């Protein structure tokens, strides 16, 4: 199978990530660890968080990549 991927630098991406077991509430139970993890990733990868909603079983986020970066999957 061949996937198509838009390769555009400096754009916004909306994504949702959910727990495999949607009955769990790990994202809010361990919110401080999640904040620290996101902070560490931001130190090594240049992106801006425009909006982020953290619920018990999933996250909605809008991230903006810098002008020189199009590798959103990293």
mmCIF file of the N, C-alpha and C atoms, coordinates in Angstrom:
data_MODEL
# 
_entry.id   MODEL 
# 
loop_
_atom_site.group_PDB 
_atom_site.id 
_atom_site.type_symbol 
_atom_site.label_atom_id 
_atom_site.label_alt_id 
_atom_site.label_comp_id 
_atom_site.label_asym_id 
_atom_site.label_entity_id 
_atom_site.label_seq_id 
_atom_site.pdbx_PDB_ins_code 
_atom_site.Cartn_x 
_atom_site.Cartn_y 
_atom_site.Cartn_z 
_atom_site.occupancy 
_atom_site.B_iso_or_equiv 
_atom_site.pdbx_formal_charge 
_atom_site.auth_seq_id 
_atom_site.auth_comp_id 
_atom_site.auth_asym_id 
_atom_site.auth_atom_id 
_atom_site.pdbx_PDB_model_num 
ATOM 1   N N  . UNK A 1 1  ? 0.847   -1.166 0.000  1.00 0.00 ? 1  UNK A N  1 
ATOM 2   C CA . UNK A 1 1  ? 0.000   0.000  0.000  1.00 0.00 ? 1  UNK A CA 1 
ATOM 3   C C  . UNK A 1 1  ? 0.900   1.240  0.000  1.00 0.00 ? 1  UNK A C  1 
ATOM 4   N N  . UNK A 1 2  ? 0.526   2.228  -0.747 1.00 0.00 ? 2  UNK A N  1 
ATOM 5   C CA . UNK A 1 2  ? 1.288   3.474  -0.823 1.00 0.00 ? 2  UNK A CA 1 
ATOM 6   C C  . UNK A 1 2  ? 0.448   4.600  -0.227 1.00 0.00 ? 2  UNK A C  1 
ATOM 7   N N  . UNK A 1 3  ? 1.049   5.325  0.728  1.00 0.00 ? 3  UNK A N  1 
ATOM 8   C CA . UNK A 1 3  ? 0.354   6.421  1.372  1.00 0.00 ? 3  UNK A CA 1 
ATOM 9   C C  . UNK A 1 3  ? 0.750   7.733  0.726  1.00 0.00 ? 3  UNK A C  1 
ATOM 10  N N  . UNK A 1 4  ? -0.190  8.645  0.678  1.00 0.00 ? 4  UNK A N  1 
ATOM 11  C CA . UNK A 1 4  ? 0.102   10.004 0.243  1.00 0.00 ? 4  UNK A CA 1 
ATOM 12  C C  . UNK A 1 4  ? 0.262   10.874 1.469  1.00 0.00 ? 4  UNK A C  1 
ATOM 13  N N  . UNK A 1 5  ? 1.279   11.690 1.452  1.00 0.00 ? 5  UNK A N  1 
ATOM 14  C CA . UNK A 1 5  ? 1.523   12.575 2.582  1.00 0.00 ? 5  UNK A CA 1 
ATOM 15  C C  . UNK A 1 5  ? 1.848   13.965 2.050  1.00 0.00 ? 5  UNK A C  1 
ATOM 16  N N  . UNK A 1 6  ? 1.146   14.944 2.552  1.00 0.00 ? 6  UNK A N  1 
ATOM 17  C CA . UNK A 1 6  ? 1.441   16.328 2.181  1.00 0.00 ? 6  UNK A CA 1 
ATOM 18  C C  . UNK A 1 6  ? 2.746   16.733 2.858  1.00 0.00 ? 6  UNK A C  1 
ATOM 19  N N  . UNK A 1 7  ? 3.649   17.272 2.087  1.00 0.00 ? 7  UNK A N  1 
ATOM 20  C CA . UNK A 1 7  ? 4.928   17.711 2.630  1.00 0.00 ? 7  UNK A CA 1 
ATOM 21  C C  . UNK A 1 7  ? 4.962   19.231 2.544  1.00 0.00 ? 7  UNK A C  1 
ATOM 22  N N  . UNK A 1 8  ? 4.479   19.868 3.605  1.00 0.00 ? 8  UNK A N  1 
ATOM 23  C CA . UNK A 1 8  ? 4.398   21.324 3.670  1.00 0.00 ? 8  UNK A CA 1 
ATOM 24  C C  . UNK A 1 8  ? 4.982   21.775 4.999  1.00 0.00 ? 8  UNK A C  1 
ATOM 25  N N  . UNK A 1 9  ? 5.926   22.673 4.937  1.00 0.00 ? 9  UNK A N  1 
ATOM 26  C CA . UNK A 1 9  ? 6.566   23.178 6.153  1.00 0.00 ? 9  UNK A CA 1 
ATOM 27  C C  . UNK A 1 9  ? 5.740   24.294 6.787  1.00 0.00 ? 9  UNK A C  1 
ATOM 28  N N  . UNK A 1 10 ? 5.850   24.416 8.105  1.00 0.00 ? 10 UNK A N  1 
ATOM 29  C CA . UNK A 1 10 ? 5.262   25.538 8.816  1.00 0.00 ? 10 UNK A CA 1 
ATOM 30  C C  . UNK A 1 10 ? 3.754   25.570 8.868  1.00 0.00 ? 10 UNK A C  1 
ATOM 31  N N  . UNK A 1 11 ? 3.110   24.425 8.838  1.00 0.00 ? 11 UNK A N  1 
ATOM 32  C CA . UNK A 1 11 ? 1.646   24.400 8.856  1.00 0.00 ? 11 UNK A CA 1 
ATOM 33  C C  . UNK A 1 11 ? 1.136   23.838 10.182 1.00 0.00 ? 11 UNK A C  1 
ATOM 34  N N  . UNK A 1 12 ? -0.158  23.960 10.398 1.00 0.00 ? 12 UNK A N  1 
ATOM 35  C CA . UNK A 1 12 ? -0.808  23.453 11.601 1.00 0.00 ? 12 UNK A CA 1 
ATOM 36  C C  . UNK A 1 12 ? -1.367  22.059 11.339 1.00 0.00 ? 12 UNK A C  1 
ATOM 37  N N  . UNK A 1 13 ? -1.289  21.208 12.347 1.00 0.00 ? 13 UNK A N  1 
ATOM 38  C CA . UNK A 1 13 ? -1.865  19.871 12.267 1.00 0.00 ? 13 UNK A CA 1 
ATOM 39  C C  . UNK A 1 13 ? -2.787  19.662 13.456 1.00 0.00 ? 13 UNK A C  1 
ATOM 40  N N  . UNK A 1 14 ? -3.988  19.164 13.181 1.00 0.00 ? 14 UNK A N  1 
ATOM 41  C CA . UNK A 1 14 ? -4.927  18.765 14.228 1.00 0.00 ? 14 UNK A CA 1 
ATOM 42  C C  . UNK A 1 14 ? -4.869  17.258 14.316 1.00 0.00 ? 14 UNK A C  1 
ATOM 43  N N  . UNK A 1 15 ? -4.747  16.747 15.515 1.00 0.00 ? 15 UNK A N  1 
ATOM 44  C CA . UNK A 1 15 ? -4.781  15.299 15.662 1.00 0.00 ? 15 UNK A CA 1 
ATOM 45  C C  . UNK A 1 15 ? -5.438  14.913 16.982 1.00 0.00 ? 15 UNK A C  1 
ATOM 46  N N  . UNK A 1 16 ? -5.893  13.682 17.016 1.00 0.00 ? 16 UNK A N  1 
ATOM 47  C CA . UNK A 1 16 ? -6.481  13.088 18.208 1.00 0.00 ? 16 UNK A CA 1 
ATOM 48  C C  . UNK A 1 16 ? -5.735  11.795 18.490 1.00 0.00 ? 16 UNK A C  1 
ATOM 49  N N  . UNK A 1 17 ? -5.395  11.599 19.737 1.00 0.00 ? 17 UNK A N  1 
ATOM 50  C CA . UNK A 1 17 ? -4.748  10.364 20.179 1.00 0.00 ? 17 UNK A CA 1 
ATOM 51  C C  . UNK A 1 17 ? -5.575  9.820  21.327 1.00 0.00 ? 17 UNK A C  1 
ATOM 52  N N  . UNK A 1 18 ? -5.892  8.534  21.273 1.00 0.00 ? 18 UNK A N  1 
ATOM 53  C CA . UNK A 1 18 ? -6.677  7.965  22.361 1.00 0.00 ? 18 UNK A CA 1 
ATOM 54  C C  . UNK A 1 18 ? -6.005  6.731  22.924 1.00 0.00 ? 18 UNK A C  1 
ATOM 55  N N  . UNK A 1 19 ? -6.343  6.428  24.159 1.00 0.00 ? 19 UNK A N  1 
ATOM 56  C CA . UNK A 1 19 ? -5.833  5.233  24.822 1.00 0.00 ? 19 UNK A CA 1 
ATOM 57  C C  . UNK A 1 19 ? -6.390  3.997  24.141 1.00 0.00 ? 19 UNK A C  1 
ATOM 58  N N  . UNK A 1 20 ? -5.626  2.936  24.152 1.00 0.00 ? 20 UNK A N  1 
ATOM 59  C CA . UNK A 1 20 ? -6.110  1.668  23.596 1.00 0.00 ? 20 UNK A CA 1 
ATOM 60  C C  . UNK A 1 20 ? -7.334  1.180  24.384 1.00 0.00 ? 20 UNK A C  1 
ATOM 61  N N  . UNK A 1 21 ? -7.284  1.343  25.694 1.00 0.00 ? 21 UNK A N  1 
ATOM 62  C CA . UNK A 1 21 ? -8.419  0.977  26.550 1.00 0.00 ? 21 UNK A CA 1 
ATOM 63  C C  . UNK A 1 21 ? -9.118  2.266  26.962 1.00 0.00 ? 21 UNK A C  1 
ATOM 64  N N  . UNK A 1 22 ? -10.178 2.601  26.269 1.00 0.00 ? 22 UNK A N  1 
ATOM 65  C CA . UNK A 1 22 ? -10.860 3.876  26.476 1.00 0.00 ? 22 UNK A CA 1 
ATOM 66  C C  . UNK A 1 22 ? -11.560 3.966  27.839 1.00 0.00 ? 22 UNK A C  1 
ATOM 67  N N  . UNK A 1 23 ? -11.604 2.872  28.585 1.00 0.00 ? 23 UNK A N  1 
ATOM 68  C CA . UNK A 1 23 ? -12.214 2.902  29.919 1.00 0.00 ? 23 UNK A CA 1 
ATOM 69  C C  . UNK A 1 23 ? -11.244 3.417  30.982 1.00 0.00 ? 23 UNK A C  1 
ATOM 70  N N  . UNK A 1 24 ? -9.975  3.511  30.638 1.00 0.00 ? 24 UNK A N  1 
ATOM 71  C CA . UNK A 1 24 ? -8.955  3.996  31.568 1.00 0.00 ? 24 UNK A CA 1 
ATOM 72  C C  . UNK A 1 24 ? -8.936  5.524  31.591 1.00 0.00 ? 24 UNK A C  1 
ATOM 73  N N  . UNK A 1 25 ? -8.296  6.072  32.597 1.00 0.00 ? 25 UNK A N  1 
ATOM 74  C CA . UNK A 1 25 ? -8.202  7.534  32.722 1.00 0.00 ? 25 UNK A CA 1 
ATOM 75  C C  . UNK A 1 25 ? -6.751  7.962  32.978 1.00 0.00 ? 25 UNK A C  1 
ATOM 76  N N  . UNK A 1 26 ? -5.812  7.265  32.362 1.00 0.00 ? 26 UNK A N  1 
ATOM 77  C CA . UNK A 1 26 ? -4.389  7.509  32.611 1.00 0.00 ? 26 UNK A CA 1 
ATOM 78  C C  . UNK A 1 26 ? -3.953  8.926  32.274 1.00 0.00 ? 26 UNK A C  1 
ATOM 79  N N  . UNK A 1 27 ? -4.548  9.527  31.245 1.00 0.00 ? 27 UNK A N  1 
ATOM 80  C CA . UNK A 1 27 ? -4.097  10.848 30.813 1.00 0.00 ? 27 UNK A CA 1 
ATOM 81  C C  . UNK A 1 27 ? -4.323  11.915 31.881 1.00 0.00 ? 27 UNK A C  1 
ATOM 82  N N  . UNK A 1 28 ? -5.405  11.831 32.616 1.00 0.00 ? 28 UNK A N  1 
ATOM 83  C CA . UNK A 1 28 ? -5.637  12.795 33.693 1.00 0.00 ? 28 UNK A CA 1 
ATOM 84  C C  . UNK A 1 28 ? -5.072  12.289 35.022 1.00 0.00 ? 28 UNK A C  1 
ATOM 85  N N  . UNK A 1 29 ? -4.994  10.973 35.196 1.00 0.00 ? 29 UNK A N  1 
ATOM 86  C CA . UNK A 1 29 ? -4.405  10.428 36.422 1.00 0.00 ? 29 UNK A CA 1 
ATOM 87  C C  . UNK A 1 29 ? -2.920  10.757 36.514 1.00 0.00 ? 29 UNK A C  1 
ATOM 88  N N  . UNK A 1 30 ? -2.260  10.821 35.368 1.00 0.00 ? 30 UNK A N  1 
ATOM 89  C CA . UNK A 1 30 ? -0.821  11.082 35.310 1.00 0.00 ? 30 UNK A CA 1 
ATOM 90  C C  . UNK A 1 30 ? -0.537  12.364 34.516 1.00 0.00 ? 30 UNK A C  1 
ATOM 91  N N  . UNK A 1 31 ? -1.324  13.400 34.760 1.00 0.00 ? 31 UNK A N  1 
ATOM 92  C CA . UNK A 1 31 ? -1.229  14.647 34.001 1.00 0.00 ? 31 UNK A CA 1 
ATOM 93  C C  . UNK A 1 31 ? 0.142   15.311 34.154 1.00 0.00 ? 31 UNK A C  1 
ATOM 94  N N  . UNK A 1 32 ? 0.732   15.270 35.329 1.00 0.00 ? 32 UNK A N  1 
ATOM 95  C CA . UNK A 1 32 ? 2.055   15.900 35.513 1.00 0.00 ? 32 UNK A CA 1 
ATOM 96  C C  . UNK A 1 32 ? 3.123   15.186 34.694 1.00 0.00 ? 32 UNK A C  1 
ATOM 97  N N  . UNK A 1 33 ? 3.067   13.870 34.643 1.00 0.00 ? 33 UNK A N  1 
ATOM 98  C CA . UNK A 1 33 ? 4.026   13.118 33.832 1.00 0.00 ? 33 UNK A CA 1 
ATOM 99  C C  . UNK A 1 33 ? 3.823   13.418 32.344 1.00 0.00 ? 33 UNK A C  1 
ATOM 100 N N  . UNK A 1 34 ? 2.582   13.563 31.937 1.00 0.00 ? 34 UNK A N  1 
ATOM 101 C CA . UNK A 1 34 ? 2.292   13.913 30.548 1.00 0.00 ? 34 UNK A CA 1 
ATOM 102 C C  . UNK A 1 34 ? 2.859   15.289 30.215 1.00 0.00 ? 34 UNK A C  1 
ATOM 103 N N  . UNK A 1 35 ? 2.660   16.253 31.103 1.00 0.00 ? 35 UNK A N  1 
ATOM 104 C CA . UNK A 1 35 ? 3.206   17.609 30.885 1.00 0.00 ? 35 UNK A CA 1 
ATOM 105 C C  . UNK A 1 35 ? 4.720   17.581 30.770 1.00 0.00 ? 35 UNK A C  1 
ATOM 106 N N  . UNK A 1 36 ? 5.368   16.825 31.654 1.00 0.00 ? 36 UNK A N  1 
ATOM 107 C CA . UNK A 1 36 ? 6.835   16.736 31.612 1.00 0.00 ? 36 UNK A CA 1 
ATOM 108 C C  . UNK A 1 36 ? 7.298   16.073 30.314 1.00 0.00 ? 36 UNK A C  1 
ATOM 109 N N  . UNK A 1 37 ? 6.600   15.044 29.870 1.00 0.00 ? 37 UNK A N  1 
ATOM 110 C CA . UNK A 1 37 ? 6.972   14.354 28.634 1.00 0.00 ? 37 UNK A CA 1 
ATOM 111 C C  . UNK A 1 37 ? 6.840   15.269 27.425 1.00 0.00 ? 37 UNK A C  1 
ATOM 112 N N  . UNK A 1 38 ? 5.742   15.998 27.348 1.00 0.00 ? 38 UNK A N  1 
ATOM 113 C CA . UNK A 1 38 ? 5.554   16.927 26.237 1.00 0.00 ? 38 UNK A CA 1 
ATOM 114 C C  . UNK A 1 38 ? 6.627   18.017 26.287 1.00 0.00 ? 38 UNK A C  1 
ATOM 115 N N  . UNK A 1 39 ? 6.955   18.491 27.468 1.00 0.00 ? 39 UNK A N  1 
ATOM 116 C CA . UNK A 1 39 ? 8.005   19.494 27.613 1.00 0.00 ? 39 UNK A CA 1 
ATOM 117 C C  . UNK A 1 39 ? 9.358   18.994 27.127 1.00 0.00 ? 39 UNK A C  1 
ATOM 118 N N  . UNK A 1 40 ? 9.690   17.744 27.425 1.00 0.00 ? 40 UNK A N  1 
ATOM 119 C CA . UNK A 1 40 ? 10.953  17.161 26.964 1.00 0.00 ? 40 UNK A CA 1 
ATOM 120 C C  . UNK A 1 40 ? 10.979  17.034 25.448 1.00 0.00 ? 40 UNK A C  1 
ATOM 121 N N  . UNK A 1 41 ? 9.875   16.630 24.867 1.00 0.00 ? 41 UNK A N  1 
ATOM 122 C CA . UNK A 1 41 ? 9.810   16.507 23.410 1.00 0.00 ? 41 UNK A CA 1 
ATOM 123 C C  . UNK A 1 41 ? 9.975   17.882 22.764 1.00 0.00 ? 41 UNK A C  1 
ATOM 124 N N  . UNK A 1 42 ? 9.364   18.913 23.353 1.00 0.00 ? 42 UNK A N  1 
ATOM 125 C CA . UNK A 1 42 ? 9.492   20.271 22.809 1.00 0.00 ? 42 UNK A CA 1 
ATOM 126 C C  . UNK A 1 42 ? 10.929  20.784 22.863 1.00 0.00 ? 42 UNK A C  1 
ATOM 127 N N  . UNK A 1 43 ? 11.737  20.275 23.782 1.00 0.00 ? 43 UNK A N  1 
ATOM 128 C CA . UNK A 1 43 ? 13.140  20.685 23.854 1.00 0.00 ? 43 UNK A CA 1 
ATOM 129 C C  . UNK A 1 43 ? 13.956  20.160 22.681 1.00 0.00 ? 43 UNK A C  1 
ATOM 130 N N  . UNK A 1 44 ? 13.573  19.016 22.143 1.00 0.00 ? 44 UNK A N  1 
ATOM 131 C CA . UNK A 1 44 ? 14.338  18.412 21.048 1.00 0.00 ? 44 UNK A CA 1 
ATOM 132 C C  . UNK A 1 44 ? 13.699  18.594 19.674 1.00 0.00 ? 44 UNK A C  1 
ATOM 133 N N  . UNK A 1 45 ? 12.421  18.901 19.636 1.00 0.00 ? 45 UNK A N  1 
ATOM 134 C CA . UNK A 1 45 ? 11.720  19.102 18.357 1.00 0.00 ? 45 UNK A CA 1 
ATOM 135 C C  . UNK A 1 45 ? 11.024  20.457 18.408 1.00 0.00 ? 45 UNK A C  1 
ATOM 136 N N  . UNK A 1 46 ? 11.336  21.279 17.434 1.00 0.00 ? 46 UNK A N  1 
ATOM 137 C CA . UNK A 1 46 ? 10.782  22.640 17.405 1.00 0.00 ? 46 UNK A CA 1 
ATOM 138 C C  . UNK A 1 46 ? 9.350   22.622 16.871 1.00 0.00 ? 46 UNK A C  1 
ATOM 139 N N  . UNK A 1 47 ? 8.403   22.782 17.733 1.00 0.00 ? 47 UNK A N  1 
ATOM 140 C CA . UNK A 1 47 ? 7.003   22.938 17.332 1.00 0.00 ? 47 UNK A CA 1 
ATOM 141 C C  . UNK A 1 47 ? 6.313   23.783 18.379 1.00 0.00 ? 47 UNK A C  1 
ATOM 142 N N  . UNK A 1 48 ? 5.168   24.327 18.000 1.00 0.00 ? 48 UNK A N  1 
ATOM 143 C CA . UNK A 1 48 ? 4.389   25.148 18.923 1.00 0.00 ? 48 UNK A CA 1 
ATOM 144 C C  . UNK A 1 48 ? 3.037   24.488 19.146 1.00 0.00 ? 48 UNK A C  1 
ATOM 145 N N  . UNK A 1 49 ? 2.589   24.449 20.364 1.00 0.00 ? 49 UNK A N  1 
ATOM 146 C CA . UNK A 1 49 ? 1.259   23.934 20.667 1.00 0.00 ? 49 UNK A CA 1 
ATOM 147 C C  . UNK A 1 49 ? 0.306   25.118 20.631 1.00 0.00 ? 49 UNK A C  1 
ATOM 148 N N  . UNK A 1 50 ? -0.600  25.105 19.673 1.00 0.00 ? 50 UNK A N  1 
ATOM 149 C CA . UNK A 1 50 ? -1.585  26.171 19.552 1.00 0.00 ? 50 UNK A CA 1 
ATOM 150 C C  . UNK A 1 50 ? -2.775  25.915 20.454 1.00 0.00 ? 50 UNK A C  1 
ATOM 151 N N  . UNK A 1 51 ? -3.160  24.649 20.571 1.00 0.00 ? 51 UNK A N  1 
ATOM 152 C CA . UNK A 1 51 ? -4.263  24.268 21.457 1.00 0.00 ? 51 UNK A CA 1 
ATOM 153 C C  . UNK A 1 51 ? -4.108  22.791 21.808 1.00 0.00 ? 51 UNK A C  1 
ATOM 154 N N  . UNK A 1 52 ? -4.540  22.442 23.018 1.00 0.00 ? 52 UNK A N  1 
ATOM 155 C CA . UNK A 1 52 ? -4.479  21.046 23.436 1.00 0.00 ? 52 UNK A CA 1 
ATOM 156 C C  . UNK A 1 52 ? -5.552  20.816 24.493 1.00 0.00 ? 52 UNK A C  1 
ATOM 157 N N  . UNK A 1 53 ? -6.332  19.785 24.284 1.00 0.00 ? 53 UNK A N  1 
ATOM 158 C CA . UNK A 1 53 ? -7.370  19.402 25.238 1.00 0.00 ? 53 UNK A CA 1 
ATOM 159 C C  . UNK A 1 53 ? -7.061  17.987 25.690 1.00 0.00 ? 53 UNK A C  1 
ATOM 160 N N  . UNK A 1 54 ? -6.911  17.823 26.992 1.00 0.00 ? 54 UNK A N  1 
ATOM 161 C CA . UNK A 1 54 ? -6.588  16.511 27.547 1.00 0.00 ? 54 UNK A CA 1 
ATOM 162 C C  . UNK A 1 54 ? -7.803  16.020 28.322 1.00 0.00 ? 54 UNK A C  1 
ATOM 163 N N  . UNK A 1 55 ? -8.352  14.934 27.859 1.00 0.00 ? 55 UNK A N  1 
ATOM 164 C CA . UNK A 1 55 ? -9.487  14.297 28.532 1.00 0.00 ? 55 UNK A CA 1 
ATOM 165 C C  . UNK A 1 55 ? -9.006  12.984 29.138 1.00 0.00 ? 55 UNK A C  1 
ATOM 166 N N  . UNK A 1 56 ? -9.855  12.316 29.858 1.00 0.00 ? 56 UNK A N  1 
ATOM 167 C CA . UNK A 1 56 ? -9.416  11.122 30.583 1.00 0.00 ? 56 UNK A CA 1 
ATOM 168 C C  . UNK A 1 56 ? -8.872  10.027 29.665 1.00 0.00 ? 56 UNK A C  1 
ATOM 169 N N  . UNK A 1 57 ? -9.415  9.896  28.465 1.00 0.00 ? 57 UNK A N  1 
ATOM 170 C CA . UNK A 1 57 ? -9.011  8.789  27.590 1.00 0.00 ? 57 UNK A CA 1 
ATOM 171 C C  . UNK A 1 57 ? -8.485  9.215  26.225 1.00 0.00 ? 57 UNK A C  1 
ATOM 172 N N  . UNK A 1 58 ? -8.443  10.527 25.942 1.00 0.00 ? 58 UNK A N  1 
ATOM 173 C CA . UNK A 1 58 ? -7.896  10.974 24.664 1.00 0.00 ? 58 UNK A CA 1 
ATOM 174 C C  . UNK A 1 58 ? -7.444  12.431 24.713 1.00 0.00 ? 58 UNK A C  1 
ATOM 175 N N  . UNK A 1 59 ? -6.650  12.788 23.713 1.00 0.00 ? 59 UNK A N  1 
ATOM 176 C CA . UNK A 1 59 ? -6.101  14.138 23.587 1.00 0.00 ? 59 UNK A CA 1 
ATOM 177 C C  . UNK A 1 59 ? -6.468  14.681 22.212 1.00 0.00 ? 59 UNK A C  1 
ATOM 178 N N  . UNK A 1 60 ? -6.895  15.933 22.165 1.00 0.00 ? 60 UNK A N  1 
ATOM 179 C CA . UNK A 1 60 ? -7.041  16.679 20.915 1.00 0.00 ? 60 UNK A CA 1 
ATOM 180 C C  . UNK A 1 60 ? -5.956  17.754 20.933 1.00 0.00 ? 60 UNK A C  1 
ATOM 181 N N  . UNK A 1 61 ? -5.282  17.947 19.812 1.00 0.00 ? 61 UNK A N  1 
ATOM 182 C CA . UNK A 1 61 ? -4.221  18.939 19.800 1.00 0.00 ? 61 UNK A CA 1 
ATOM 183 C C  . UNK A 1 61 ? -4.080  19.592 18.433 1.00 0.00 ? 61 UNK A C  1 
ATOM 184 N N  . UNK A 1 62 ? -3.645  20.841 18.452 1.00 0.00 ? 62 UNK A N  1 
ATOM 185 C CA . UNK A 1 62 ? -3.246  21.555 17.244 1.00 0.00 ? 62 UNK A CA 1 
ATOM 186 C C  . UNK A 1 62 ? -1.810  21.980 17.466 1.00 0.00 ? 62 UNK A C  1 
ATOM 187 N N  . UNK A 1 63 ? -0.926  21.439 16.656 1.00 0.00 ? 63 UNK A N  1 
ATOM 188 C CA . UNK A 1 63 ? 0.494   21.765 16.737 1.00 0.00 ? 63 UNK A CA 1 
ATOM 189 C C  . UNK A 1 63 ? 0.896   22.463 15.456 1.00 0.00 ? 63 UNK A C  1 
ATOM 190 N N  . UNK A 1 64 ? 1.807   23.407 15.580 1.00 0.00 ? 64 UNK A N  1 
ATOM 191 C CA . UNK A 1 64 ? 2.299   24.155 14.432 1.00 0.00 ? 64 UNK A CA 1 
ATOM 192 C C  . UNK A 1 64 ? 3.794   23.874 14.289 1.00 0.00 ? 64 UNK A C  1 
ATOM 193 N N  . UNK A 1 65 ? 4.160   23.396 13.105 1.00 0.00 ? 65 UNK A N  1 
ATOM 194 C CA . UNK A 1 65 ? 5.567   23.127 12.828 1.00 0.00 ? 65 UNK A CA 1 
ATOM 195 C C  . UNK A 1 65 ? 6.265   24.402 12.386 1.00 0.00 ? 65 UNK A C  1 
ATOM 196 N N  . UNK A 1 66 ? 7.571   24.485 12.612 1.00 0.00 ? 66 UNK A N  1 
ATOM 197 C CA . UNK A 1 66 ? 8.314   25.665 12.166 1.00 0.00 ? 66 UNK A CA 1 
ATOM 198 C C  . UNK A 1 66 ? 8.416   25.706 10.638 1.00 0.00 ? 66 UNK A C  1 
ATOM 199 N N  . UNK A 1 67 ? 8.818   26.833 10.125 1.00 0.00 ? 67 UNK A N  1 
ATOM 200 C CA . UNK A 1 67 ? 8.893   27.039 8.681  1.00 0.00 ? 67 UNK A CA 1 
ATOM 201 C C  . UNK A 1 67 ? 9.792   26.040 7.965  1.00 0.00 ? 67 UNK A C  1 
ATOM 202 N N  . UNK A 1 68 ? 10.790  25.521 8.637  1.00 0.00 ? 68 UNK A N  1 
ATOM 203 C CA . UNK A 1 68 ? 11.772  24.643 7.998  1.00 0.00 ? 68 UNK A CA 1 
ATOM 204 C C  . UNK A 1 68 ? 11.444  23.154 8.169  1.00 0.00 ? 68 UNK A C  1 
ATOM 205 N N  . UNK A 1 69 ? 10.352  22.829 8.807  1.00 0.00 ? 69 UNK A N  1 
ATOM 206 C CA . UNK A 1 69 ? 10.070  21.439 9.177  1.00 0.00 ? 69 UNK A CA 1 
ATOM 207 C C  . UNK A 1 69 ? 8.744   20.977 8.577  1.00 0.00 ? 69 UNK A C  1 
ATOM 208 N N  . UNK A 1 70 ? 8.768   19.793 7.940  1.00 0.00 ? 70 UNK A N  1 
ATOM 209 C CA . UNK A 1 70 ? 7.530   19.219 7.424  1.00 0.00 ? 70 UNK A CA 1 
ATOM 210 C C  . UNK A 1 70 ? 7.321   17.796 7.954  1.00 0.00 ? 70 UNK A C  1 
ATOM 211 N N  . UNK A 1 71 ? 8.150   17.368 8.890  1.00 0.00 ? 71 UNK A N  1 
ATOM 212 C CA . UNK A 1 71 ? 8.106   15.986 9.406  1.00 0.00 ? 71 UNK A CA 1 
ATOM 213 C C  . UNK A 1 71 ? 7.179   15.894 10.616 1.00 0.00 ? 71 UNK A C  1 
ATOM 214 N N  . UNK A 1 72 ? 5.887   16.031 10.377 1.00 0.00 ? 72 UNK A N  1 
ATOM 215 C CA . UNK A 1 72 ? 4.940   16.023 11.491 1.00 0.00 ? 72 UNK A CA 1 
ATOM 216 C C  . UNK A 1 72 ? 4.865   14.671 12.191 1.00 0.00 ? 72 UNK A C  1 
ATOM 217 N N  . UNK A 1 73 ? 5.192   13.592 11.504 1.00 0.00 ? 73 UNK A N  1 
ATOM 218 C CA . UNK A 1 73 ? 5.073   12.276 12.135 1.00 0.00 ? 73 UNK A CA 1 
ATOM 219 C C  . UNK A 1 73 ? 6.144   12.010 13.182 1.00 0.00 ? 73 UNK A C  1 
ATOM 220 N N  . UNK A 1 74 ? 7.214   12.813 13.179 1.00 0.00 ? 74 UNK A N  1 
ATOM 221 C CA . UNK A 1 74 ? 8.235   12.664 14.232 1.00 0.00 ? 74 UNK A CA 1 
ATOM 222 C C  . UNK A 1 74 ? 7.677   13.150 15.546 1.00 0.00 ? 74 UNK A C  1 
# 
